[in-house]
Amino acid sequence: MSVNEKSYQNENIFNLLGKIYQAEVAGITRYLHYSFMIMGHNRIPIQKWFRDNATESFDHATTVGEKMTSLGGHPPIVATKVEEENDHSVQQLLEESLKFEEEAVKLYKELAIEAEKVGDIALEEMAREFVRSEIEHVDEVRKMLRRPDQA
Protein backbone atom coordinates (compact mmCIF):
# COMPACT_ATOMS: atom_id res chain seq x y z
CA MET A 1 0.00 0.00 0.00
CA SER A 2 1.42 3.38 -0.98
CA VAL A 3 1.64 6.33 1.40
CA ASN A 4 -1.09 8.13 -0.56
CA GLU A 5 -3.49 5.19 -0.23
CA LYS A 6 -2.84 4.96 3.51
CA SER A 7 -3.41 8.68 4.08
CA TYR A 8 -6.60 8.55 1.99
CA GLN A 9 -7.89 5.68 4.12
CA ASN A 10 -6.90 7.52 7.26
CA GLU A 11 -8.76 10.56 5.93
CA ASN A 12 -11.81 8.32 5.49
CA ILE A 13 -11.41 7.15 9.06
CA PHE A 14 -11.06 10.71 10.37
CA ASN A 15 -14.13 11.77 8.40
CA LEU A 16 -16.15 8.85 9.75
CA LEU A 17 -14.95 9.42 13.29
CA GLY A 18 -15.91 13.09 12.95
CA LYS A 19 -19.41 12.22 11.72
CA ILE A 20 -19.84 9.66 14.47
CA TYR A 21 -18.61 12.08 17.13
CA GLN A 22 -21.03 14.76 15.90
CA ALA A 23 -23.91 12.29 15.81
CA GLU A 24 -23.21 11.06 19.34
CA VAL A 25 -22.99 14.62 20.68
CA ALA A 26 -26.30 15.35 18.95
CA GLY A 27 -27.64 12.18 20.59
CA ILE A 28 -26.92 13.65 24.00
CA THR A 29 -29.03 16.70 23.15
CA ARG A 30 -31.71 14.61 21.44
CA TYR A 31 -32.24 12.15 24.26
CA LEU A 32 -31.97 14.71 27.03
CA HIS A 33 -34.60 16.85 25.26
CA TYR A 34 -36.84 13.82 24.77
CA SER A 35 -36.56 13.02 28.48
CA PHE A 36 -37.92 16.47 29.32
CA MET A 37 -40.86 16.15 26.93
CA ILE A 38 -42.31 12.90 28.25
CA MET A 39 -45.60 13.43 30.05
CA GLY A 40 -48.27 11.14 31.39
CA HIS A 41 -48.51 8.12 33.64
CA ASN A 42 -45.62 6.26 31.97
CA ARG A 43 -43.27 9.25 32.30
CA ILE A 44 -40.78 7.89 34.83
CA PRO A 45 -39.59 4.72 33.06
CA ILE A 46 -39.57 6.35 29.61
CA GLN A 47 -37.81 9.45 30.90
CA LYS A 48 -35.17 7.24 32.53
CA TRP A 49 -34.71 5.26 29.30
CA PHE A 50 -34.09 8.46 27.33
CA ARG A 51 -31.67 9.78 29.97
CA ASP A 52 -29.79 6.47 29.94
CA ASN A 53 -29.47 6.83 26.16
CA ALA A 54 -28.14 10.38 26.59
CA THR A 55 -25.51 9.02 28.97
CA GLU A 56 -24.56 6.30 26.52
CA SER A 57 -24.25 8.85 23.71
CA PHE A 58 -21.94 10.83 26.01
CA ASP A 59 -19.86 7.72 26.66
CA HIS A 60 -19.63 6.91 22.95
CA ALA A 61 -18.71 10.52 22.08
CA THR A 62 -16.00 10.45 24.74
CA THR A 63 -14.53 7.18 23.44
CA VAL A 64 -14.65 8.37 19.83
CA GLY A 65 -13.13 11.75 20.71
CA GLU A 66 -10.30 10.08 22.60
CA LYS A 67 -9.69 7.73 19.66
CA MET A 68 -9.64 10.66 17.23
CA THR A 69 -7.05 12.54 19.24
CA SER A 70 -4.93 9.42 19.75
CA LEU A 71 -4.83 9.03 15.95
CA GLY A 72 -3.82 12.67 15.54
CA GLY A 73 -7.26 14.02 14.68
CA HIS A 74 -9.35 16.81 16.10
CA PRO A 75 -12.96 16.21 17.20
CA PRO A 76 -15.38 18.69 15.63
CA ILE A 77 -16.74 21.33 17.99
CA VAL A 78 -20.22 21.34 16.43
CA ALA A 79 -22.78 18.53 16.67
CA THR A 80 -25.00 17.53 13.78
CA LYS A 81 -28.34 19.28 13.64
CA VAL A 82 -31.08 17.56 15.59
CA GLU A 83 -34.24 17.50 13.51
CA GLU A 84 -37.44 17.76 15.49
CA GLU A 85 -41.03 17.33 14.43
CA ASN A 86 -42.33 19.17 17.54
CA ASP A 87 -44.66 16.25 18.11
CA HIS A 88 -43.69 15.01 21.54
CA SER A 89 -45.83 11.90 21.62
CA VAL A 90 -43.95 8.85 22.79
CA GLN A 91 -44.66 7.25 19.39
CA GLN A 92 -43.05 10.14 17.49
CA LEU A 93 -40.04 10.33 19.80
CA LEU A 94 -39.46 6.61 19.42
CA GLU A 95 -39.76 6.85 15.63
CA GLU A 96 -37.16 9.65 15.63
CA SER A 97 -34.98 7.57 17.95
CA LEU A 98 -35.19 4.61 15.58
CA LYS A 99 -33.92 6.72 12.66
CA PHE A 100 -31.09 8.05 14.81
CA GLU A 101 -30.05 4.59 16.00
CA GLU A 102 -30.21 3.10 12.48
CA GLU A 103 -27.94 5.89 11.22
CA ALA A 104 -25.49 5.17 14.06
CA VAL A 105 -25.39 1.48 13.06
CA LYS A 106 -24.59 2.48 9.49
CA LEU A 107 -21.77 4.83 10.51
CA TYR A 108 -20.18 2.34 12.90
CA LYS A 109 -20.35 -0.42 10.26
CA GLU A 110 -18.58 1.88 7.78
CA LEU A 111 -15.93 2.60 10.41
CA ALA A 112 -15.39 -1.12 11.05
CA ILE A 113 -14.86 -1.71 7.32
CA GLU A 114 -12.40 1.19 6.99
CA ALA A 115 -10.50 0.14 10.12
CA GLU A 116 -10.17 -3.38 8.76
CA LYS A 117 -8.78 -2.01 5.47
CA VAL A 118 -5.92 -0.27 7.27
CA GLY A 119 -5.38 -3.09 9.75
CA ASP A 120 -6.31 -1.12 12.86
CA ILE A 121 -7.67 -4.00 14.94
CA ALA A 122 -8.34 -1.87 18.02
CA LEU A 123 -10.40 0.64 16.03
CA GLU A 124 -12.22 -2.16 14.24
CA GLU A 125 -13.07 -3.86 17.54
CA MET A 126 -14.30 -0.57 19.01
CA ALA A 127 -16.51 0.00 15.95
CA ARG A 128 -17.86 -3.55 16.08
CA GLU A 129 -18.69 -3.22 19.79
CA PHE A 130 -20.58 -0.01 19.07
CA VAL A 131 -22.38 -1.69 16.14
CA ARG A 132 -23.57 -4.36 18.58
CA SER A 133 -24.67 -1.75 21.10
CA GLU A 134 -26.53 0.34 18.51
CA ILE A 135 -28.23 -2.74 17.02
CA GLU A 136 -29.46 -3.61 20.51
CA HIS A 137 -30.94 -0.09 20.71
CA VAL A 138 -32.62 -0.52 17.30
CA ASP A 139 -34.09 -3.83 18.44
CA GLU A 140 -35.33 -2.30 21.70
CA VAL A 141 -36.93 0.69 19.97
CA ARG A 142 -38.64 -1.59 17.46
CA LYS A 143 -40.07 -3.61 20.35
CA MET A 144 -41.25 -0.42 22.03
CA LEU A 145 -42.98 0.65 18.83
CA ARG A 146 -44.91 -2.63 18.55
CA ARG A 147 -48.30 -2.89 20.14
CA PRO A 148 -48.66 -5.71 22.69
CA ASP A 149 -51.08 -7.56 20.40
CA GLN A 150 -48.38 -7.63 17.69
CA ALA A 151 -45.92 -9.60 19.82
Contact map, one row per residue, 1 for C-alpha under 8 A:
1110110000000000000000000000000000000000000000000000000000000000000000000000000000000000000000000000000000000000000000000000000000000000000000000000000
1111110000000000000000000000000000000000000000000000000000000000000000000000000000000000000000000000000000000000000000000000000000000000000000000000000
1111111000000000000000000000000000000000000000000000000000000000000000000000000000000000000000000000000000000000000000000000000000000000000000000000000
0111111100000000000000000000000000000000000000000000000000000000000000000000000000000000000000000000000000000000000000000000000000000000000000000000000
1111111110000000000000000000000000000000000000000000000000000000000000000000000000000000000000000000000000000000000000000000000000000000000000000000000
1111111111000000000000000000000000000000000000000000000000000000000000000000000000000000000000000000000000000000000001000000000000000000000000000000000
0011111111100000000000000000000000000000000000000000000000000000000000000000000000000000000000000000000000000000000000000000000000000000000000000000000
0001111111110000000000000000000000000000000000000000000000000000000000000000000000000000000000000000000000000000000000000000000000000000000000000000000
0000111111111000000000000000000000000000000000000000000000000000000000000000000000000000000000000000000000000000010011000000000000000000000000000000000
0000011111111100000000000000000000000000000000000000000000000000000000000000000000000000000000000000000000000000000001000000000000000000000000000000000
0000001111111110000000000000000000000000000000000000000000000000000000000000000000000000000000000000000000000000000000000000000000000000000000000000000
0000000111111111000000000000000000000000000000000000000000000000000000000000000000000000000000000000000000000000010000000000000000000000000000000000000
0000000011111111100000000000000000000000000000000000000000000000000000000000000000000000000000000000000000000010011000000000000000000000000000000000000
0000000001111111110000000000000000000000000000000000000000000000000100001000000000000000000000000000000000000000000000000000000000000000000000000000000
0000000000111111111000000000000000000000000000000000000000000000000000000000000000000000000000000000000000000000000000000000000000000000000000000000000
0000000000011111111100000000000000000000000000000000000000000000000000000000000000000000000000000000000000100110000000000000000000000000000000000000000
0000000000001111111110000000000000000000000000000000000000000001100100000000000000000000000000000000000000000010000000000000000000000000000000000000000
0000000000000111111111000000000000000000000000000000000000000000000100000011000000000000000000000000000000000000000000000000000000000000000000000000000
0000000000000011111111100000000000000000000000000000000000000000000000000000000100000000000000000000000000100000000000000000000000000000000000000000000
0000000000000001111111110000000000000000000000000000000000001001000000000000000000000000000000000000000100110000000000000000000000000000000000000000000
0000000000000000111111111000000000000000000000000000000000011001100000000011001000000000000000000000000000000000000000000000000000000000000000000000000
0000000000000000011111111100000000000000000000000000000000001000000000000001011100000000000000000000000000000000000000000000000000000000000000000000000
0000000000000000001111111110000000000000000000000000000000000000000000000000001100000000000000000000000100000000000000000000000000000000000000000000000
0000000000000000000111111111000000000000000000000000000011011000000000000000001000000000000000000000000000000000000000000000000000000000000000000000000
0000000000000000000011111111100000000000000000000000000011001000000000000000001100000000000000000000000000000000000000000000000000000000000000000000000
0000000000000000000001111111110000000000000000000000000000000000000000000000001111000000000000000000000000000000000000000000000000000000000000000000000
0000000000000000000000111111111000000000000000000000110011000000000000000000000000000000000000000001000000000000000000000000000000000000000000000000000
0000000000000000000000011111111100000000000000000000111011000000000000000000000000000000000000000000000000000000000000000000000000000000000000000000000
0000000000000000000000001111111110000000000000000000010000000000000000000000000001000000000000000000000000000000000000000000000000000000000000000000000
0000000000000000000000000111111111000000000000000000010000000000000000000000000001000000000000000000000000000000000000000000000000000000000000000000000
0000000000000000000000000011111111100000000000000110110000000000000000000000000000000000000000000000000000000000000000000000000000000000000000000000000
0000000000000000000000000001111111110000000000000110010000000000000000000000000000000000000000000000000000000000000000000000000000000000000000000000000
0000000000000000000000000000111111111000000000000000000000000000000000000000000000000000000000000000000000000000000000000000000000000000000000000000000
0000000000000000000000000000011111111100000000100100000000000000000000000000000000000001000010000000000000000000000000000000000000000000000000000000000
0000000000000000000000000000001111111100000001110110000000000000000000000000000000000000000000000000000000000000000000000000000000000000000000000000000
0000000000000000000000000000000111111100000000100000000000000000000000000000000000000000000000000000000000000000000000000000000000000000000000000000000
0000000000000000000000000000000011111110000000000000000000000000000000000000000000000001000000000000000000000000000000000000000000000000000000000000000
0000000000000000000000000000000001111111001001100000000000000000000000000000000000000001110000000000000000000000000000000000000000000000000000000000000
0000000000000000000000000000000000001111111000000000000000000000000000000000000000000000000000000000000000000000000000000000000000000000000000000000000
0000000000000000000000000000000000000111111000000000000000000000000000000000000000000000000000000000000000000000000000000000000000000000000000000000000
0000000000000000000000000000000000000011111100000000000000000000000000000000000000000000000000000000000000000000000000000000000000000000000000000000000
0000000000000000000000000000000000000011111111000000000000000000000000000000000000000000000000000000000000000000000000000000000000000000000000000000000
0000000000000000000000000000000000000111111111100000000000000000000000000000000000000000000000000000000000000000000000000000000000000000000000000000000
0000000000000000000000000000000000000000111111110000000000000000000000000000000000000000000000000000000000000000000000000000000000000000000000000000000
0000000000000000000000000000000000000000011111111000000000000000000000000000000000000000000000000000000000000000000000000000000000000000000000000000000
0000000000000000000000000000000000100100011111111100000000000000000000000000000000000000000000000000000000000000000000000000000000000000000000000000000
0000000000000000000000000000000001110100001111111110000000000000000000000000000000000000000000000000000000000000000000000000000000000000000000000000000
0000000000000000000000000000000000100000000111111111000000000000000000000000000000000000000000000000000000000000000000000000000000000000000000000000000
0000000000000000000000000000000000000000000011111111100000000000000000000000000000000000000000000000000000000000000000000000000000000000000000000000000
0000000000000000000000000000001101100000000001111111110000000000000000000000000000000000000000000000000000000000000000000000000000000000000000000000000
0000000000000000000000000000001100100000000000111111111000000000000000000000000000000000000000000000000000000000000000000000000000000000000000000000000
0000000000000000000000000000000000000000000000011111111100000000000000000000000000000000000000000000000000000000000000000000000000000000000000000000000
0000000000000000000000000011001000000000000000001111111110000000000000000000000000000000000000000000000000000000000000000000000000000000000000000000000
0000000000000000000000000011111100000000000000000111111111000000000000000000000000000000000000000000000000000000000000000000000000000000000000000000000
0000000000000000000000000001000000000000000000000011111111100000000000000000000000000000000000000000000000000000000000000000000000000000000000000000000
0000000000000000000000000000000000000000000000000001111111110000000000000000000000000000000000000000000000000000000000000000000000000000000000000000000
0000000000000000000000011011000000000000000000000000111111111000000000000000000000000000000000000000000000000000000000000000000000000000000000000000000
0000000000000000000000011011000000000000000000000000011111111100000000000000000000000000000000000000000000000000000000000000000000000000000000000000000
0000000000000000000000000000000000000000000000000000001111111110000000000000000000000000000000000000000000000000000000000000000000000000000000000000000
0000000000000000000010010000000000000000000000000000000111111111000000000000000000000000000000000000000000000000000000000000000001000000000000000000000
0000000000000000000111011000000000000000000000000000000011111111100000000000000000000000000000000000000000000000000000000000000000000000000000000000000
0000000000000000000000000000000000000000000000000000000001111111110000000000000000000000000000000000000000000000000000000000000000000000000000000000000
0000000000000000000000000000000000000000000000000000000000111111111000000000000000000000000000000000000000000000000000000000000000000000000000000000000
0000000000000000100110000000000000000000000000000000000000011111111100000000000000000000000000000000000000000000000000000000000000000000000000000000000
0000000000000000100010000000000000000000000000000000000000001111111110000110000000000000000000000000000000000000000000000000000000000000000000000000000
0000000000000000000000000000000000000000000000000000000000000111111111000000000000000000000000000000000000000000000000000000000000000000000000000000000
0000000000000000000000000000000000000000000000000000000000000011111111100000000000000000000000000000000000000000000000000010000000000000000000000000000
0000000000000100110000000000000000000000000000000000000000000001111111111110000000000000000000000000000000000000000000000000000000000000000000000000000
0000000000000000000000000000000000000000000000000000000000000000111111111110000000000000000000000000000000000000000000000000000000000000000000000000000
0000000000000000000000000000000000000000000000000000000000000000011111111000000000000000000000000000000000000000000000000000000000000000000000000000000
0000000000000000000000000000000000000000000000000000000000000000001111111000000000000000000000000000000000000000000000000000000000000000000000000000000
0000000000000000000000000000000000000000000000000000000000000000000111111100000000000000000000000000000000000000000000000000000000000000000000000000000
0000000000000100000000000000000000000000000000000000000000000000000111111110000000000000000000000000000000000000000000000000000000000000000000000000000
0000000000000000000000000000000000000000000000000000000000000000100110011111000000000000000000000000000000000000000000000000000000000000000000000000000
0000000000000000010010000000000000000000000000000000000000000000100110001111100000000000000000000000000000000000000000000000000000000000000000000000000
0000000000000000010011000000000000000000000000000000000000000000000000000111111000000000000000000000000000000000000000000000000000000000000000000000000
0000000000000000000000000000000000000000000000000000000000000000000000000011111000000000000000000000000000000000000000000000000000000000000000000000000
0000000000000000000001000000000000000000000000000000000000000000000000000001111100000000000000000000000000000000000000000000000000000000000000000000000
0000000000000000000011111100000000000000000000000000000000000000000000000001111110000000000000000000000000000000000000000000000000000000000000000000000
0000000000000000001001101100000000000000000000000000000000000000000000000000011111000000000000000000000000000000000000000000000000000000000000000000000
0000000000000000000000000100000000000000000000000000000000000000000000000000001111100000000000000000000000000000000000000000000000000000000000000000000
0000000000000000000000000100110000000000000000000000000000000000000000000000000111110000000000000000000000000000000000000000000000000000000000000000000
0000000000000000000000000000000000000000000000000000000000000000000000000000000011111000000000000000000000000000000000000000000000000000000000000000000
0000000000000000000000000000000000000000000000000000000000000000000000000000000001111110000000000000000000000000000000000000000000000000000000000000000
0000000000000000000000000000000000000000000000000000000000000000000000000000000000111111000000000000000000000000000000000000000000000000000000000000000
0000000000000000000000000000000000000000000000000000000000000000000000000000000000011111000000000000000000000000000000000000000000000000000000000000000
0000000000000000000000000000000000000000000000000000000000000000000000000000000000011111100110000000000000000000000000000000000000000000000000000000000
0000000000000000000000000000000001001100000000000000000000000000000000000000000000001111110110000000000000000000000000000000000000000000000000000000000
0000000000000000000000000000000000000100000000000000000000000000000000000000000000000011111110000000000000000000000000000000000000000000000000000000000
0000000000000000000000000000000000000100000000000000000000000000000000000000000000000001111111000000000000000000000000000000000000000000000000000000000
0000000000000000000000000000000000000000000000000000000000000000000000000000000000000000111111100000000000000000000000000000000000000000000000001000000
0000000000000000000000000000000000000000000000000000000000000000000000000000000000000011111111110000000000000000000000000000000000000000000000000000000
0000000000000000000000000000000001000000000000000000000000000000000000000000000000000011111111111000000000000000000000000000000000000000000000000000000
0000000000000000000000000000000000000000000000000000000000000000000000000000000000000000011111111100000000000000000000000000000000000000000010011000000
0000000000000000000000000000000000000000000000000000000000000000000000000000000000000000001111111110000000000000000000000000000000000000000000001000000
0000000000000000000000000000000000000000000000000000000000000000000000000000000000000000000111111111000000000000000000000000000000000000000000000000000
0000000000000000000000000000000000000000000000000000000000000000000000000000000000000000000011111111100000000000000000000000000000000000000010000000000
0000000000000000000000000000000000000000000000000000000000000000000000000000000000000000000001111111110000000000000000000000000000000000010011000000000
0000000000000000000000000000000000000000000000000000000000000000000000000000000000000000000000111111111000000000000000000000000000000000000000000000000
0000000000000000000000000010000000000000000000000000000000000000000000000000000000000000000000011111111100000000000000000000000000000000000000000000000
0000000000000000000000000000000000000000000000000000000000000000000000000000000000000000000000001111111110000000000000000000000000000110110000000000000
0000000000000000000000000000000000000000000000000000000000000000000000000000000000000000000000000111111111000000000000000000000000000110010000000000000
0000000000000000000000000000000000000000000000000000000000000000000000000000000000000000000000000011111111100000000000000000000000000000000000000000000
0000000000000000000100100000000000000000000000000000000000000000000000000000000000000000000000000001111111110000000000000000000000100100000000000000000
0000000000000000000000000000000000000000000000000000000000000000000000000000000000000000000000000000111111111000000000000000000001100110000000000000000
0000000000000000000000000000000000000000000000000000000000000000000000000000000000000000000000000000011111111100000000000000000000000000000000000000000
0000000000000001001100000000000000000000000000000000000000000000000000000000000000000000000000000000001111111110000000000000000000000000000000000000000
0000000000000000000100000000000000000000000000000000000000000000000000000000000000000000000000000000000111111111000000000000001101100000000000000000000
0000000000000000000000000000000000000000000000000000000000000000000000000000000000000000000000000000000011111111100000000000001100100000000000000000000
0000000000000001000000000000000000000000000000000000000000000000000000000000000000000000000000000000000001111111110000000000000000000000000000000000000
0000000000001001100000000000000000000000000000000000000000000000000000000000000000000000000000000000000000111111111000000001001000000000000000000000000
0000000000000000000000000000000000000000000000000000000000000000000000000000000000000000000000000000000000011111111100000011101100000000000000000000000
0000000000000000000000000000000000000000000000000000000000000000000000000000000000000000000000000000000000001111111110000001000000000000000000000000000
0000000010011000000000000000000000000000000000000000000000000000000000000000000000000000000000000000000000000111111111000001000000000000000000000000000
0000000000001000000000000000000000000000000000000000000000000000000000000000000000000000000000000000000000000011111111111011000000000000000000000000000
0000000000000000000000000000000000000000000000000000000000000000000000000000000000000000000000000000000000000001111111111001000000000000000000000000000
0000000010000000000000000000000000000000000000000000000000000000000000000000000000000000000000000000000000000000111111110000000000000000000000000000000
0000010011000000000000000000000000000000000000000000000000000000000000000000000000000000000000000000000000000000011111110000000000000000000000000000000
0000000000000000000000000000000000000000000000000000000000000000000000000000000000000000000000000000000000000000001111111000000000000000000000000000000
0000000000000000000000000000000000000000000000000000000000000000000000000000000000000000000000000000000000000000001111111111000000000000000000000000000
0000000000000000000000000000000000000000000000000000000000000000000000000000000000000000000000000000000000000000001100111111100000000000000000000000000
0000000000000000000000000000000000000000000000000000000000000000000000000000000000000000000000000000000000000000000000011111110000000000000000000000000
0000000000000000000000000000000000000000000000000000000000000000001000000000000000000000000000000000000000000001001000011111111000000000000000000000000
0000000000000000000000000000000000000000000000000000000000000000000000000000000000000000000000000000000000000011111100011111111100000000000000000000000
0000000000000000000000000000000000000000000000000000000000000000000000000000000000000000000000000000000000000001000000001111111110000000000000000000000
0000000000000000000000000000000000000000000000000000000000000000000000000000000000000000000000000000000000000000000000000111111111000000000000000000000
0000000000000000000000000000000000000000000000000000000000000000000000000000000000000000000000000000000000011011000000000011111111100000000000000000000
0000000000000000000000000000000000000000000000000000000000000000000000000000000000000000000000000000000000011001000000000001111111110000000000000000000
0000000000000000000000000000000000000000000000000000000000000000000000000000000000000000000000000000000000000000000000000000111111111000000000000000000
0000000000000000000000000000000000000000000000000000000000010000000000000000000000000000000000000000000010010000000000000000011111111100000000000000000
0000000000000000000000000000000000000000000000000000000000000000000000000000000000000000000000000000000110011000000000000000001111111110000000000000000
0000000000000000000000000000000000000000000000000000000000000000000000000000000000000000000000000000000000000000000000000000000111111111000000000000000
0000000000000000000000000000000000000000000000000000000000000000000000000000000000000000000000000000000000000000000000000000000011111111100000000000000
0000000000000000000000000000000000000000000000000000000000000000000000000000000000000000000000000000110110000000000000000000000001111111110000000000000
0000000000000000000000000000000000000000000000000000000000000000000000000000000000000000000000000000110010000000000000000000000000111111111000000000000
0000000000000000000000000000000000000000000000000000000000000000000000000000000000000000000000000000000000000000000000000000000000011111111100000000000
0000000000000000000000000000000000000000000000000000000000000000000000000000000000000000000000000000100000000000000000000000000000001111111110000000000
0000000000000000000000000000000000000000000000000000000000000000000000000000000000000000000000000100110000000000000000000000000000000111111111000000000
0000000000000000000000000000000000000000000000000000000000000000000000000000000000000000000000000000000000000000000000000000000000000011111111100000000
0000000000000000000000000000000000000000000000000000000000000000000000000000000000000000000000000000000000000000000000000000000000000001111111110000000
0000000000000000000000000000000000000000000000000000000000000000000000000000000000000000000001001100000000000000000000000000000000000000111111111000000
0000000000000000000000000000000000000000000000000000000000000000000000000000000000000000000000000100000000000000000000000000000000000000011111111100000
0000000000000000000000000000000000000000000000000000000000000000000000000000000000000000000000000000000000000000000000000000000000000000001111111100000
0000000000000000000000000000000000000000000000000000000000000000000000000000000000000000000001000000000000000000000000000000000000000000000111111110000
0000000000000000000000000000000000000000000000000000000000000000000000000000000000000000001001100000000000000000000000000000000000000000000011111110000
0000000000000000000000000000000000000000000000000000000000000000000000000000000000000000000000000000000000000000000000000000000000000000000001111111011
0000000000000000000000000000000000000000000000000000000000000000000000000000000000000000000000000000000000000000000000000000000000000000000000011111111
0000000000000000000000000000000000000000000000000000000000000000000000000000000000000000000000000000000000000000000000000000000000000000000000000111111
0000000000000000000000000000000000000000000000000000000000000000000000000000000000000000000000000000000000000000000000000000000000000000000000000011111
0000000000000000000000000000000000000000000000000000000000000000000000000000000000000000000000000000000000000000000000000000000000000000000000000111111
0000000000000000000000000000000000000000000000000000000000000000000000000000000000000000000000000000000000000000000000000000000000000000000000000111111
